[in-house]
């Protein structure tokens, strides 16, 4: 909750739930029941909602500047329920390669994500954020799930790239963005967890295939080492 409040204090209009790596399957593997797993997913949205209410109450009661206080109180604050990729559940670094193996089909991905998406969509969130999407197959799975489940809240698709041209899997960023563009449930398309130096080119590629708003939240330029399970500084220097 403290992190949510820090973002709100910094002026954020959207706070993202801490559910990126949270899945029913993952919780069950740790010994939780299905009911407990589902409750924990809902709790991620509840925590963000509580932070929003605390922030609004604090602005109303504690601000010395009435005009500024009213502006803050009126600022829209939305909650986006985070849905991480299948690779995030595997925790083997494959969310940064998109290589899930030949046994992982479209239907496997849809079945894996279905219950989590259902739960989060009914949890009181304002948006669903499908983040760090590494390949075209998973983007297609999400798009079909949104349609099949009749999800009635907006969603965004956010992809990741390691070269500024394609997805980390090698799939075309334009093809992936086209999937998002064709899904009426998706209201914005973008890039996250990608080095800042690649962002401009990726935005330009996405704009070729969609007129939907583009969102970006890059990383600090580090590279994830799946064996070490940590982020490693990339020693790249730029000269002007």
C-alpha positions, 0 to 999 in steps of 0.5 A, a space after each residue: 500500500 505504501 508504494 501505491 501511496 508514493 505513486 499517488 503522492 507523485 501525481 500518478 493517475 493510475 496505480 497498478 495492482 501487485 498481481 503481476 506474478 500472482 496466479 491461482 496455479 502459483 498459489 495452489 502450488 504453494 499449498 493454498 486452496 483455490 478459494 484462498 488463491 482467488 481471495 489473494 487475487 481480489 486482495 491485490 485490488 482491495 489494497 490498491 482501492 484502500 490506498 486510493 481512499 486513504 489518499 483522497 481522505 488525506 488530501 481532503 483533511 490535511 491540505 493547507 492549500 484549499 484550491 490545490 486540495 480541490 484539484 487533487 481531490 478531483 484528479 481521476 485515479 484509476 486502478 489497473 489490475 496487473 496480469 503478467 505473462 505465462 512466463 512470469 508464472 514459470 519464473 524461468 526468465 521466459 517472459 523475457 524471451 517468449 519461448 514457452 516451448 512447442 507444448 504451449 498452445 493458444 488453448 493452453 494459454 487461454 486456459 491458464 489465464 482464464 480464471 485469473 482474468 475472470 476474478 480480476 475483472 469482477 474485483 472492482 478494478 477499473 482496468 486490466 493491464 496485460 503487461 510484459 507480453 512477450 509474443 504474438 501467441 499470448 497477445 492472441 490468447 488475451 484478445 480471445 479471452 476478453 471476447 469469450 468472457 465478455 469482459 466489460 471493463 477496458 484493458 491495455 496490452 503492453 509488450 516488451 522488446 529487446 532490440 527496438 524492432 520486434 518483440 523479445 520472441 522475435 515476433 513483429 511488434 506491428 503484428 502484435 499491436 494489430 491484435 490489440 487494435 482489432 480487439 474492442 476491449 483493448 483501449 490502449 497499446 504500449 511498451 513496458 519493461 524495455 530499455 528507454 533507448 528503444 521506446 521511440 522506434 517502438 512507438 513509431 511502429 505501433 502507430 503504423 497499425 493502431 490509432 489507440 492511445 499509446 502507453 509507455 513505462 520502460 525499465 532502467 535499461 538493465 537486462 534480466 539474467 534468468 540463471 542469476 534471477 536478477 537484473 544486470 546492469 547493461 554497460 552501454 554508453 552514449 555520446 552526443 
